[in-house]
Amino acid sequence: MFTAHALSLALLSAAALGTLALCVQLFCVLRHRWDTSEPVTGTGPTERLSGISILKPLCGVDDDLEANLECFATLGHPAYEVILGVKDTRDPAYPVALAAVARWPDVMKLEMQHGEPGLNPKVNQLITLAAAARYDLLLISDSNTRVGPGYLEEISRAFEDPSVGCVSHPVSGVGEQSLGSLMDNLYLCSTAAAGQIAAKRAAGQDIVVGKSMALRREAVEALDGFYSVRNVLAEDFVIGQWMRRYSGQRAVVARSPVYNVSQKKSVRTFFQRYVRWSIIHHSCIPTPLYLAQSILNPLPWALLSAALSPSTPTLAMAGGVAVVKGLHDVIVFRIMRPGQKTPWMTLPAVLLKDALLFVAWAHGLVVRSVNWRGHSLRVMAGSRLVTPSPERPLSPALPEPQRAAELLAG
């Protein structure tokens, strides 16, 4: 039986291991952003770059949506289109989309969603958008993102290698005007983006992020289209796993980030989002791995260790972990946001963020249901969605494609 001292020592060891992992993660981020061994964009003629169809589902009016769309209307790529999607004319994004199409008719077009085949509203739109796309590279792009120069060129160059089946981008958060958005942007930079980069560089693991995910049309069609993930909440994770297991092609993590615009989120909205995200994440990975990943948020474990066995060494260790974690997050935050200011309250926000994320992680350990856009859904293995609501049962007349079923079962 564990004594308080033994448990304190175990927690302190976990915190120390997590702190070391963060140092490795920081090194990977530095190397990824500053590595010049491979060009970000090629040197060949631009007229040979592949055409790209950008699929951009809209739902509601995101922070600064008009400016986000303008960014994608002026990318300068020789052959691309932006297909905006809304569910119906009642969506507040509908007039914004109409105005964007009127302003940039040569680049943008609007598609209304056809039917409602599944429980994932984003995928329901992607099914319609993919059918309307004219190019062979399909780029899923969230409506709250912006990108930098060379974004489409980097994607097109990557697909010149026939072994590449997917290009995804690390996500950087920008635009914070509230504490909730500052914590959101901190998480995207220091946890999501840093984790994606480190997983690829240190462990060779592909983490595909749906904020910006480019795929070959033939790969999507081999998956039986986006229809196969219509009842999956983490469709980007499932598609990334499918690419590795079935297509034999590899995923590439682009060097340039995409910028997620988060301006005025409340602390409550931040917390609710990551409570839901923790449930989704746990559904996608084995419980032992979910437990192990918690050490990447080492400060709560160090503080619990000090509370169980308060002493000068444990308190000093907890203080050291706090310093390292704070520095890690602030440095990665600055690296992933070139040219952006770092708010004075960033360091205190790191500590509050980590405390709330720890509570969200614990919630995801035991809960399997989410409320998402007005629907009560249960998240099964592989983030497959089911609903207890009788008005939206899963239809047995619409069988899942065999490969997607095998993936979700595995």
VEXMITOR-121461 format. One record per residue (C-alpha): z, x, y; residue in three letters; residue number from 1. Coordinates in Angstrom, 3 decimals, padded with zeros to 6 digits. Layout:
VEXMITOR-121461
<<Z X Y> 'Ala' NUM>
...
This chain:
VEXMITOR-121461
<<000.000 000.000 000.000> 'Met' 1>
<<-000.957 001.305 003.429> 'Phe' 2>
<<001.845 002.179 005.804> 'Thr' 3>
<<001.344 001.697 009.516> 'Ala' 4>
<<000.989 005.463 009.908> 'His' 5>
<<-001.611 005.730 007.154> 'Ala' 6>
<<-003.604 002.845 008.572> 'Leu' 7>
<<-003.374 004.384 012.033> 'Ser' 8>
<<-004.717 007.664 010.649> 'Leu' 9>
<<-007.603 005.877 008.926> 'Ala' 10>
<<-008.546 004.048 012.113> 'Leu' 11>
<<-008.293 007.253 014.125> 'Leu' 12>
<<-010.583 009.011 011.647> 'Ser' 13>
<<-013.106 006.187 011.936> 'Ala' 14>
<<-012.987 006.437 015.736> 'Ala' 15>
<<-013.494 010.217 015.560> 'Ala' 16>
<<-016.480 009.785 013.241> 'Leu' 17>
<<-017.940 007.154 015.552> 'Gly' 18>
<<-017.508 009.442 018.543> 'Thr' 19>
<<-019.393 012.188 016.709> 'Leu' 20>
<<-022.167 009.713 015.846> 'Ala' 21>
<<-022.465 008.796 019.534> 'Leu' 22>
<<-022.981 012.462 020.393> 'Cys' 23>
<<-025.811 012.628 017.838> 'Val' 24>
<<-027.231 009.416 019.283> 'Gln' 25>
<<-027.188 010.851 022.802> 'Leu' 26>
<<-029.017 013.969 021.594> 'Phe' 27>
<<-031.702 011.764 019.969> 'Cys' 28>
<<-032.174 009.788 023.184> 'Val' 29>
<<-032.517 012.963 025.244> 'Leu' 30>
<<-035.031 014.385 022.799> 'Arg' 31>
<<-037.009 011.149 022.620> 'His' 32>
<<-037.304 010.721 026.371> 'Arg' 33>
<<-038.026 014.354 027.176> 'Trp' 34>
<<-040.058 015.405 024.149> 'Asp' 35>
<<-043.508 016.559 025.292> 'Thr' 36>
<<-044.786 017.701 021.902> 'Ser' 37>
<<-046.918 014.534 021.693> 'Glu' 38>
<<-048.654 012.965 024.701> 'Pro' 39>
<<-047.507 009.517 025.750> 'Val' 40>
<<-051.097 008.534 026.415> 'Thr' 41>
<<-054.149 010.182 024.947> 'Gly' 42>
<<-056.809 012.160 026.708> 'Thr' 43>
<<-059.884 010.327 025.394> 'Gly' 44>
<<-062.107 008.000 027.420> 'Pro' 45>
<<-060.345 004.831 028.543> 'Thr' 46>
<<-063.355 002.667 027.708> 'Glu' 47>
<<-062.685 003.320 024.016> 'Arg' 48>
<<-059.177 001.894 024.158> 'Leu' 49>
<<-058.600 -001.105 021.908> 'Ser' 50>
<<-058.426 -004.592 023.361> 'Gly' 51>
<<-054.963 -006.148 023.367> 'Ile' 52>
<<-053.876 -009.794 023.426> 'Ser' 53>
<<-050.418 -010.134 024.975> 'Ile' 54>
<<-048.608 -013.171 023.569> 'Leu' 55>
<<-045.926 -014.275 026.026> 'Lys' 56>
<<-043.859 -017.344 025.071> 'Pro' 57>
<<-042.049 -018.984 027.994> 'Leu' 58>
<<-038.936 -021.136 027.853> 'Cys' 59>
<<-037.248 -021.945 031.138> 'Gly' 60>
<<-037.392 -019.829 034.271> 'Val' 61>
<<-036.039 -016.340 033.628> 'Asp' 62>
<<-034.655 -014.152 036.389> 'Asp' 63>
<<-037.542 -013.279 038.727> 'Asp' 64>
<<-040.142 -014.729 036.338> 'Leu' 65>
<<-042.975 -014.689 038.880> 'Glu' 66>
<<-042.568 -010.941 039.435> 'Ala' 67>
<<-042.356 -010.345 035.688> 'Asn' 68>
<<-045.698 -012.095 035.167> 'Leu' 69>
<<-047.279 -010.257 038.090> 'Glu' 70>
<<-046.386 -006.962 036.423> 'Cys' 71>
<<-048.442 -007.930 033.348> 'Phe' 72>
<<-051.354 -009.216 035.440> 'Ala' 73>
<<-052.042 -005.820 036.994> 'Thr' 74>
<<-051.800 -003.317 034.111> 'Leu' 75>
<<-055.273 -001.852 034.595> 'Gly' 76>
<<-056.182 -001.712 030.900> 'His' 77>
<<-059.950 -002.067 030.352> 'Pro' 78>
<<-059.674 -004.924 027.823> 'Ala' 79>
<<-056.632 -007.164 027.627> 'Tyr' 80>
<<-055.495 -010.734 028.121> 'Glu' 81>
<<-052.127 -012.410 028.698> 'Val' 82>
<<-051.676 -015.720 026.884> 'Ile' 83>
<<-048.764 -017.704 028.286> 'Leu' 84>
<<-047.186 -020.361 026.111> 'Gly' 85>
<<-044.922 -023.312 026.862> 'Val' 86>
<<-043.701 -026.043 024.556> 'Lys' 87>
<<-044.627 -028.928 026.880> 'Asp' 88>
<<-045.086 -029.838 030.536> 'Thr' 89>
<<-041.385 -030.660 030.930> 'Arg' 90>
<<-040.470 -026.986 030.615> 'Asp' 91>
<<-039.506 -025.548 034.052> 'Pro' 92>
<<-041.728 -022.561 033.239> 'Ala' 93>
<<-044.837 -024.773 033.124> 'Tyr' 94>
<<-045.578 -024.817 036.906> 'Pro' 95>
<<-044.871 -021.081 037.108> 'Val' 96>
<<-047.373 -020.470 034.306> 'Ala' 97>
<<-049.976 -022.697 035.994> 'Leu' 98>
<<-049.577 -020.761 039.230> 'Ala' 99>
<<-049.966 -017.440 037.393> 'Ala' 100>
<<-053.179 -018.598 035.680> 'Val' 101>
<<-054.564 -019.819 039.016> 'Ala' 102>
<<-053.750 -016.491 040.661> 'Arg' 103>
<<-055.085 -014.240 037.868> 'Trp' 104>
<<-057.673 -016.325 035.985> 'Pro' 105>
<<-059.484 -013.275 034.616> 'Asp' 106>
<<-056.344 -012.022 032.862> 'Val' 107>
<<-054.084 -014.977 032.124> 'Met' 108>
<<-054.498 -018.260 030.308> 'Lys' 109>
<<-052.070 -020.974 029.275> 'Leu' 110>
<<-051.673 -022.521 025.831> 'Glu' 111>
<<-049.523 -025.549 025.077> 'Met' 112>
<<-047.639 -025.424 021.788> 'Gln' 113>
<<-049.272 -027.295 018.904> 'His' 114>
<<-046.694 -029.148 016.826> 'Gly' 115>
<<-043.266 -027.846 015.845> 'Glu' 116>
<<-043.648 -026.224 012.427> 'Pro' 117>
<<-040.287 -024.476 012.230> 'Gly' 118>
<<-036.756 -023.996 013.538> 'Leu' 119>
<<-037.441 -020.868 015.595> 'Asn' 120>
<<-038.872 -022.061 018.951> 'Pro' 121>
<<-040.278 -018.637 019.844> 'Lys' 122>
<<-042.180 -018.393 016.564> 'Val' 123>
<<-043.454 -021.965 016.999> 'Asn' 124>
<<-045.153 -020.769 020.174> 'Gln' 125>
<<-046.402 -017.533 018.606> 'Leu' 126>
<<-048.270 -019.522 015.954> 'Ile' 127>
<<-050.242 -021.266 018.713> 'Thr' 128>
<<-050.691 -018.128 020.836> 'Leu' 129>
<<-051.966 -015.966 017.974> 'Ala' 130>
<<-054.595 -018.581 017.109> 'Ala' 131>
<<-055.865 -018.423 020.714> 'Ala' 132>
<<-055.948 -014.602 020.920> 'Ala' 133>
<<-059.335 -012.880 020.991> 'Arg' 134>
<<-058.396 -009.238 020.379> 'Tyr' 135>
<<-057.330 -007.482 017.173> 'Asp' 136>
<<-054.111 -006.022 018.555> 'Leu' 137>
<<-051.422 -008.671 019.120> 'Leu' 138>
<<-048.593 -007.713 021.461> 'Leu' 139>
<<-045.520 -009.955 021.498> 'Ile' 140>
<<-043.879 -009.683 024.906> 'Ser' 141>
<<-040.817 -011.570 026.108> 'Asp' 142>
<<-041.013 -013.376 029.435> 'Ser' 143>
<<-038.055 -011.506 030.971> 'Asn' 144>
<<-039.621 -008.055 030.639> 'Thr' 145>
<<-041.508 -005.659 032.886> 'Arg' 146>
<<-043.334 -002.472 031.972> 'Val' 147>
<<-044.379 000.792 033.545> 'Gly' 148>
<<-047.744 002.526 034.025> 'Pro' 149>
<<-049.558 003.480 030.827> 'Gly' 150>
<<-047.809 000.797 028.758> 'Tyr' 151>
<<-050.928 -000.644 027.114> 'Leu' 152>
<<-052.638 002.734 026.891> 'Glu' 153>
<<-049.722 004.175 024.903> 'Glu' 154>
<<-049.899 001.252 022.480> 'Ile' 155>
<<-053.670 001.509 022.094> 'Ser' 156>
<<-053.521 005.272 021.490> 'Arg' 157>
<<-050.843 004.831 018.823> 'Ala' 158>
<<-053.070 002.448 016.863> 'Phe' 159>
<<-055.849 005.057 016.733> 'Glu' 160>
<<-053.851 006.357 013.754> 'Asp' 161>
<<-054.710 004.014 010.840> 'Pro' 162>
<<-051.284 004.598 009.276> 'Ser' 163>
<<-049.596 002.863 012.253> 'Val' 164>
<<-049.000 -000.841 011.717> 'Gly' 165>
<<-046.461 -001.624 014.434> 'Cys' 166>
<<-045.487 -000.240 017.839> 'Val' 167>
<<-042.161 -001.258 019.333> 'Ser' 168>
<<-040.441 -000.155 022.524> 'His' 169>
<<-036.841 000.679 023.341> 'Pro' 170>
<<-035.434 -001.867 025.772> 'Val' 171>
<<-033.831 -000.913 029.074> 'Ser' 172>
<<-031.898 -003.443 031.158> 'Gly' 173>
<<-032.408 -003.599 034.941> 'Val' 174>
<<-031.719 -005.812 037.936> 'Gly' 175>
<<-027.982 -006.490 037.604> 'Glu' 176>
<<-026.364 -008.476 040.422> 'Gln' 177>
<<-023.334 -009.703 038.464> 'Ser' 178>
<<-020.806 -008.233 036.050> 'Leu' 179>
<<-022.251 -010.173 033.118> 'Gly' 180>
<<-025.740 -008.800 033.755> 'Ser' 181>
<<-024.404 -005.271 034.237> 'Leu' 182>
<<-022.751 -005.457 030.808> 'Met' 183>
<<-025.923 -006.956 029.334> 'Asp' 184>
<<-028.042 -004.136 030.741> 'Asn' 185>
<<-025.524 -001.545 029.607> 'Leu' 186>
<<-025.664 -002.910 026.071> 'Tyr' 187>
<<-029.466 -002.906 025.983> 'Leu' 188>
<<-029.648 000.723 027.114> 'Cys' 189>
<<-026.647 002.369 025.463> 'Ser' 190>
<<-026.469 000.400 022.207> 'Thr' 191>
<<-029.747 -001.377 021.430> 'Ala' 192>
<<-032.236 001.210 022.743> 'Ala' 193>
<<-030.122 004.221 021.806> 'Ala' 194>
<<-029.554 002.807 018.319> 'Gly' 195>
<<-033.254 002.132 017.788> 'Gln' 196>
<<-034.202 005.655 018.873> 'Ile' 197>
<<-031.467 007.369 016.840> 'Ala' 198>
<<-032.217 005.324 013.717> 'Ala' 199>
<<-035.828 006.471 013.850> 'Lys' 200>
<<-035.243 010.099 014.794> 'Arg' 201>
<<-032.099 010.855 012.798> 'Ala' 202>
<<-032.555 008.624 009.751> 'Ala' 203>
<<-036.224 007.645 009.666> 'Gly' 204>
<<-035.282 003.952 009.770> 'Gln' 205>
<<-037.496 001.431 011.541> 'Asp' 206>
<<-035.781 -001.016 013.879> 'Ile' 207>
<<-038.430 -003.288 015.367> 'Val' 208>
<<-037.476 -005.046 018.599> 'Val' 209>
<<-039.295 -008.258 019.479> 'Gly' 210>
<<-038.991 -007.745 023.232> 'Lys' 211>
<<-042.171 -005.692 022.883> 'Ser' 212>
<<-043.800 -005.552 019.459> 'Met' 213>
<<-047.481 -004.766 018.854> 'Ala' 214>
<<-049.134 -005.524 015.512> 'Leu' 215>
<<-052.596 -005.417 014.003> 'Arg' 216>
<<-054.026 -008.892 013.564> 'Arg' 217>
<<-054.922 -008.080 009.957> 'Glu' 218>
<<-051.270 -007.268 009.235> 'Ala' 219>
<<-050.128 -010.569 010.743> 'Val' 220>
<<-052.720 -012.468 008.730> 'Glu' 221>
<<-051.681 -010.654 005.551> 'Ala' 222>
<<-048.193 -012.022 006.248> 'Leu' 223>
<<-049.816 -015.487 006.344> 'Asp' 224>
<<-049.471 -015.466 010.109> 'Gly' 225>
<<-046.319 -016.061 012.102> 'Phe' 226>
<<-045.969 -019.314 010.165> 'Tyr' 227>
<<-044.191 -017.373 007.401> 'Ser' 228>
<<-041.264 -016.592 009.732> 'Val' 229>
<<-041.059 -020.008 011.409> 'Arg' 230>
<<-037.593 -020.616 009.931> 'Asn' 231>
<<-036.261 -017.111 010.583> 'Val' 232>
<<-034.135 -016.319 013.638> 'Leu' 233>
<<-034.626 -012.512 013.636> 'Ala' 234>
<<-038.383 -012.667 013.167> 'Glu' 235>
<<-038.846 -009.154 014.586> 'Asp' 236>
<<-036.471 -007.692 011.977> 'Phe' 237>
<<-038.194 -009.549 009.128> 'Val' 238>
<<-041.696 -008.551 010.272> 'Ile' 239>
<<-040.566 -004.920 010.596> 'Gly' 240>
<<-039.140 -004.975 007.079> 'Gln' 241>
<<-042.318 -006.572 005.773> 'Trp' 242>
<<-044.425 -003.830 007.357> 'Met' 243>
<<-042.436 -001.173 005.532> 'Arg' 244>
<<-042.273 -002.933 002.157> 'Arg' 245>
<<-045.716 -004.445 001.804> 'Tyr' 246>
<<-048.313 -003.030 004.155> 'Ser' 247>
<<-047.707 000.680 003.553> 'Gly' 248>
<<-048.030 001.286 007.276> 'Gln' 249>
<<-045.418 002.827 009.523> 'Arg' 250>
<<-043.749 001.690 012.706> 'Ala' 251>
<<-043.759 003.766 015.890> 'Val' 252>
<<-041.082 003.742 018.575> 'Val' 253>
<<-042.859 004.242 021.899> 'Ala' 254>
<<-041.402 006.794 024.282> 'Arg' 255>
<<-041.610 004.585 027.361> 'Ser' 256>
<<-039.128 001.699 027.555> 'Pro' 257>
<<-039.754 -001.893 028.508> 'Val' 258>
<<-037.452 -003.276 031.175> 'Tyr' 259>
<<-035.472 -006.441 030.468> 'Asn' 260>
<<-034.645 -008.133 033.781> 'Val' 261>
<<-031.108 -009.513 033.808> 'Ser' 262>
<<-029.727 -010.336 037.251> 'Gln' 263>
<<-027.081 -013.043 037.394> 'Lys' 264>
<<-025.609 -013.615 033.926> 'Lys' 265>
<<-021.956 -014.594 033.812> 'Ser' 266>
<<-019.468 -012.763 031.615> 'Val' 267>
<<-019.235 -015.917 029.504> 'Arg' 268>
<<-023.008 -016.035 028.992> 'Thr' 269>
<<-022.968 -012.365 028.009> 'Phe' 270>
<<-020.218 -012.961 025.465> 'Phe' 271>
<<-021.866 -016.067 023.977> 'Gln' 272>
<<-025.140 -014.214 023.546> 'Arg' 273>
<<-023.584 -011.375 021.595> 'Tyr' 274>
<<-021.411 -013.673 019.507> 'Val' 275>
<<-024.663 -015.258 018.354> 'Arg' 276>
<<-026.339 -011.874 017.984> 'Trp' 277>
<<-023.504 -010.571 015.759> 'Ser' 278>
<<-023.969 -013.497 013.366> 'Ile' 279>
<<-027.711 -012.816 013.210> 'Ile' 280>
<<-027.176 -009.089 012.718> 'His' 281>
<<-024.689 -009.576 009.888> 'His' 282>
<<-027.122 -011.916 008.136> 'Ser' 283>
<<-029.768 -009.174 008.114> 'Cys' 284>
<<-027.748 -006.304 006.648> 'Ile' 285>
<<-025.173 -005.889 003.835> 'Pro' 286>
<<-021.531 -006.428 004.813> 'Thr' 287>
<<-020.518 -002.789 004.056> 'Pro' 288>
<<-023.168 -001.564 006.509> 'Leu' 289>
<<-022.076 -004.165 009.090> 'Tyr' 290>
<<-018.504 -002.858 008.746> 'Leu' 291>
<<-019.616 000.768 009.001> 'Ala' 292>
<<-021.675 000.172 012.140> 'Gln' 293>
<<-018.537 -000.901 013.991> 'Ser' 294>
<<-017.528 002.740 014.380> 'Ile' 295>
<<-020.317 003.073 016.959> 'Leu' 296>
<<-017.914 001.112 019.149> 'Asn' 297>
<<-015.020 003.507 018.499> 'Pro' 298>
<<-012.650 002.769 021.370> 'Leu' 299>
<<-011.148 -000.468 019.938> 'Pro' 300>
<<-010.385 001.360 016.684> 'Trp' 301>
<<-008.763 004.237 018.573> 'Ala' 302>
<<-006.633 001.819 020.609> 'Leu' 303>
<<-005.576 -000.053 017.456> 'Leu' 304>
<<-004.613 003.283 015.920> 'Ser' 305>
<<-002.454 004.139 018.917> 'Ala' 306>
<<-000.856 000.670 018.855> 'Ala' 307>
<<000.041 000.980 015.161> 'Leu' 308>
<<001.514 004.454 015.490> 'Ser' 309>
<<002.139 005.285 019.159> 'Pro' 310>
<<002.529 008.985 019.739> 'Ser' 311>
<<001.242 011.648 022.074> 'Thr' 312>
<<-001.584 012.693 019.672> 'Pro' 313>
<<-002.829 009.139 019.043> 'Thr' 314>
<<-002.684 008.237 022.727> 'Leu' 315>
<<-004.478 011.467 023.633> 'Ala' 316>
<<-007.111 010.758 021.001> 'Met' 317>
<<-007.631 007.225 022.325> 'Ala' 318>
<<-008.017 008.637 025.827> 'Gly' 319>
<<-010.535 011.198 024.595> 'Gly' 320>
<<-012.562 008.528 022.806> 'Val' 321>
<<-012.583 006.416 025.984> 'Ala' 322>
<<-013.895 009.365 028.023> 'Val' 323>
<<-016.640 010.240 025.512> 'Val' 324>
<<-017.738 006.616 025.067> 'Lys' 325>
<<-017.812 006.040 028.811> 'Gly' 326>
<<-019.842 009.194 029.422> 'Leu' 327>
<<-022.228 008.348 026.572> 'His' 328>
<<-022.976 004.897 027.934> 'Asp' 329>
<<-023.334 005.997 031.542> 'Val' 330>
<<-025.619 008.944 030.677> 'Ile' 331>
<<-027.860 006.852 028.414> 'Val' 332>
<<-027.869 004.101 031.051> 'Phe' 333>
<<-029.202 006.566 033.618> 'Arg' 334>
<<-031.751 008.145 031.245> 'Ile' 335>
<<-033.223 004.808 030.201> 'Met' 336>
<<-033.521 003.566 033.817> 'Arg' 337>
<<-035.430 006.243 035.734> 'Pro' 338>
<<-035.345 005.610 039.456> 'Gly' 339>
<<-032.658 002.891 039.196> 'Gln' 340>
<<-029.272 003.047 040.892> 'Lys' 341>
<<-026.102 003.150 038.796> 'Thr' 342>
<<-023.524 000.660 040.176> 'Pro' 343>
<<-020.102 002.062 041.019> 'Trp' 344>
<<-018.410 -000.292 038.544> 'Met' 345>
<<-020.476 000.853 035.564> 'Thr' 346>
<<-017.659 002.803 033.894> 'Leu' 347>
<<-015.100 -000.062 034.030> 'Pro' 348>
<<-017.857 -002.399 032.799> 'Ala' 349>
<<-018.308 -000.169 029.742> 'Val' 350>
<<-014.673 -000.731 028.730> 'Leu' 351>
<<-014.827 -004.514 029.191> 'Leu' 352>
<<-018.181 -004.671 027.395> 'Lys' 353>
<<-016.830 -002.780 024.391> 'Asp' 354>
<<-013.788 -005.049 024.146> 'Ala' 355>
<<-015.924 -008.195 024.189> 'Leu' 356>
<<-018.423 -006.717 021.729> 'Leu' 357>
<<-015.596 -005.920 019.329> 'Phe' 358>
<<-014.444 -009.560 019.419> 'Val' 359>
<<-018.057 -010.697 018.894> 'Ala' 360>
<<-018.406 -008.290 015.959> 'Trp' 361>
<<-015.242 -009.674 014.331> 'Ala' 362>
<<-016.540 -013.224 014.829> 'His' 363>
<<-019.831 -012.279 013.145> 'Gly' 364>
<<-017.900 -010.990 010.162> 'Leu' 365>
<<-016.720 -014.464 009.141> 'Val' 366>
<<-018.945 -017.077 010.866> 'Val' 367>
<<-022.446 -018.128 009.796> 'Arg' 368>
<<-023.367 -020.967 012.186> 'Ser' 369>
<<-024.835 -020.813 015.684> 'Val' 370>
<<-025.621 -023.286 018.442> 'Asn' 371>
<<-029.000 -022.333 019.809> 'Trp' 372>
<<-030.888 -024.269 022.476> 'Arg' 373>
<<-029.143 -027.508 021.581> 'Gly' 374>
<<-029.442 -027.183 017.806> 'His' 375>
<<-026.669 -026.486 015.318> 'Ser' 376>
<<-028.078 -024.016 012.788> 'Leu' 377>
<<-026.709 -022.144 009.826> 'Arg' 378>
<<-027.920 -018.548 009.470> 'Val' 379>
<<-028.506 -017.485 005.881> 'Met' 380>
<<-029.428 -014.096 004.399> 'Ala' 381>
<<-032.302 -012.425 006.238> 'Gly' 382>
<<-031.516 -014.672 009.260> 'Ser' 383>
<<-033.215 -017.612 007.525> 'Arg' 384>
<<-032.347 -020.821 009.329> 'Leu' 385>
<<-031.230 -024.106 007.836> 'Val' 386>
<<-029.917 -027.150 009.647> 'Thr' 387>
<<-027.285 -029.664 008.600> 'Pro' 388>
<<-028.887 -032.172 010.948> 'Ser' 389>
<<-030.733 -034.950 009.074> 'Pro' 390>
<<-033.310 -035.408 011.803> 'Glu' 391>
<<-034.788 -031.926 011.263> 'Arg' 392>
<<-034.693 -031.118 007.545> 'Pro' 393>
<<-036.808 -028.325 006.142> 'Leu' 394>
<<-039.871 -029.972 004.630> 'Ser' 395>
<<-040.426 -029.254 000.912> 'Pro' 396>
<<-044.082 -030.045 001.521> 'Ala' 397>
<<-044.452 -026.799 003.486> 'Leu' 398>
<<-043.736 -024.005 000.986> 'Pro' 399>
<<-042.872 -020.548 002.241> 'Glu' 400>
<<-045.526 -017.887 001.534> 'Pro' 401>
<<-044.591 -015.794 -001.470> 'Gln' 402>
<<-044.248 -012.490 000.326> 'Arg' 403>
<<-041.987 -013.869 003.037> 'Ala' 404>
<<-039.838 -015.563 000.405> 'Ala' 405>
<<-039.496 -012.306 -001.519> 'Glu' 406>
<<-038.576 -010.483 001.677> 'Leu' 407>
<<-035.896 -012.957 002.679> 'Leu' 408>
<<-034.453 -012.894 -000.841> 'Ala' 409>
<<-034.358 -009.112 -000.845> 'Gly' 410>
